[in-house]
Amino acid sequence: MSRMQNLKAALLFVLIVVGGAVSAHKAHAAGNETLIVAGGCFWCVESDFESIAGVKEAVSGYTGGSTKKPTYKDVTKGGTRHYEAVKITFDSAKVSRAQLLNLFFRSVDPTDAGGQFCDRGESYRTAIFVSNSTEKALAETAKKEAQTALGVKVVTPILQAKRFYAAEDYHQDYYKGSNIVLTRFGPKKRSEAYKRYRKACQRDARVQALWGNDAPFVGH
């Protein structure tokens, strides 16, 4: 084989390897989807869903309103119409949207239209945000199943997705932070402050009372 033929063969081999890697990357990326939900305190929703196999990331943020670049202070003060929400990125080959929606309903009180647990007001309401008809149909099915399971009206709305704004850095992964914050219990690590808040807000107690053994995240 001539030198030129050797070079051509080597180049062809490189192109095949690179092409295969690109195809594999595209196939992997194609499995990534996002689900945006509001379930009261976004620290808790983030903690719950990051524990699920197949979930790659959960980001706390704000969505549903019209105020641009809202801050935590803006949203909790009221008037922005934004929800505290979480954007969940997941590998659909490992966990489906339907499964996540089922878990979401069983991690909140979907019968409460005024907020969640000890957190009251518009920013703490529950909601599911959808981008297309397929996502809407899955959300409607999950809502209907939750209502049948509870035997009472589920008030969680299914809303057209709007721009999602990531919350301030200090809100991200709050449940596992190690830096010290001031709380009503005194200076605490963020992770400890989170656990105390969750218990004081009676999130798990209410979810367990409502869903019993179907409550998937009690103790997170």
JOSUL-V392823 format. One record per pair of residues at least 6 apart in sequence whose ideal C-beta (glycine too) atoms are under 7 Angstrom apart, sorted by the first residue. I is the first residue (numbers start at 1). J is the second residue. D is the distance in Angstrom with one decimal. If there is no record, write none. Layout:
# JOSUL-V392823
I J D
I J D
This chain:
# JOSUL-V392823
31 91 5.0
31 92 5.2
31 93 4.6
32 89 6.1
32 91 6.3
33 90 5.9
33 92 5.0
33 97 6.5
34 87 5.7
34 88 6.5
34 89 5.3
35 88 4.6
35 90 6.8
35 97 6.0
35 100 5.5
36 63 6.2
36 85 5.6
36 87 5.0
36 129 4.2
36 161 6.2
36 164 6.0
37 45 6.7
37 85 6.5
37 86 6.1
37 104 5.2
37 128 5.4
38 83 3.8
38 84 6.2
38 85 4.3
38 125 6.5
38 126 5.7
38 127 4.3
39 45 4.4
39 104 6.5
39 107 6.3
39 108 4.4
39 116 6.5
39 126 5.5
40 108 6.4
40 115 6.8
40 116 2.8
40 117 6.1
40 119 5.5
40 124 4.9
40 126 7.0
41 84 6.6
41 119 5.7
42 60 3.9
42 84 4.4
42 85 6.5
42 86 5.2
42 167 6.7
42 171 6.8
43 60 6.8
43 171 6.9
43 174 4.4
43 175 5.6
43 194 5.9
44 198 6.0
44 203 5.9
45 86 4.4
46 58 4.4
46 60 5.2
46 86 5.3
46 175 6.8
47 175 4.0
47 220 4.9
48 107 5.3
48 217 4.1
48 220 5.3
49 55 5.4
49 58 4.6
49 86 6.7
49 88 5.1
50 58 4.8
51 220 6.4
52 95 6.1
53 94 6.2
53 95 6.6
54 90 5.4
54 91 5.0
54 94 3.1
54 95 3.2
55 88 5.9
55 90 4.8
55 95 6.6
56 89 4.8
56 90 6.2
56 91 6.3
57 89 4.6
58 86 5.2
58 88 5.0
59 86 6.6
59 87 4.7
59 166 5.5
59 172 6.7
60 86 5.7
60 167 4.4
60 171 4.7
60 172 5.9
61 85 5.8
61 87 6.1
61 164 5.3
61 165 5.3
61 166 4.6
61 167 4.9
62 70 4.9
62 75 5.3
62 82 4.3
62 83 6.9
62 84 6.6
62 85 6.5
62 165 4.8
62 167 6.4
63 82 6.4
63 83 6.1
63 85 4.7
63 129 6.3
63 162 5.5
63 163 6.7
63 164 4.5
63 165 6.8
64 81 6.2
64 82 5.5
64 83 4.5
64 85 6.9
64 127 6.4
64 129 7.0
64 159 6.3
64 162 5.9
65 80 4.3
65 81 3.6
65 82 3.5
66 81 6.3
67 74 6.1
67 80 4.0
67 82 6.3
69 165 6.3
70 80 5.3
70 82 5.3
70 165 6.0
72 167 6.4
72 168 5.9
72 171 6.8
74 80 5.4
75 82 4.8
75 84 6.6
75 123 4.8
76 123 5.7
78 121 5.9
78 122 6.0
81 122 6.6
82 123 6.3
83 123 5.9
83 125 6.2
83 127 5.6
84 123 5.2
84 124 6.3
85 164 6.8
87 164 5.3
88 100 6.6
90 100 6.5
97 138 5.5
98 138 5.5
98 142 6.6
101 138 6.2
101 139 6.0
101 142 3.7
102 142 5.7
103 216 5.3
105 142 6.0
105 146 3.9
106 211 4.9
106 214 5.2
106 215 5.8
106 216 5.7
107 207 6.4
107 216 6.3
107 217 5.1
108 116 6.1
108 126 5.2
108 207 7.0
109 116 6.2
109 206 5.7
109 207 6.8
109 210 5.8
110 126 5.7
110 146 5.9
110 154 4.4
110 155 6.6
110 156 4.3
111 150 6.8
111 152 5.6
111 153 6.6
111 154 6.3
111 155 6.2
113 125 6.8
113 155 4.5
114 120 5.8
115 121 5.5
115 124 3.9
115 125 6.2
116 124 5.1
116 126 6.5
117 201 4.7
117 202 5.7
117 203 4.8
117 206 5.7
118 201 4.0
118 202 6.5
119 201 6.7
126 156 4.3
127 156 6.2
127 157 5.3
127 159 5.4
128 139 4.7
128 156 6.5
128 158 5.0
129 159 5.4
129 161 4.2
130 136 4.5
130 139 5.5
130 158 6.0
130 160 6.7
130 161 6.1
131 161 4.7
136 158 6.1
139 158 4.6
140 158 6.2
143 154 5.5
143 156 6.4
143 158 6.7
146 154 5.2
147 153 6.5
147 154 4.3
174 190 5.6
174 194 5.7
175 191 6.2
175 194 4.4
176 191 5.4
177 189 7.0
177 190 3.1
177 191 5.9
178 189 5.5
178 190 6.8
178 191 6.6
179 190 5.9
180 187 5.2
180 188 6.9
180 189 6.2
181 188 6.4
181 190 5.5
181 193 5.4
183 193 4.8
183 196 6.8
185 196 5.6
188 196 6.9
198 204 6.8
204 218 4.4
204 219 6.3
207 215 4.7
207 218 6.3
208 215 4.9
208 218 5.2
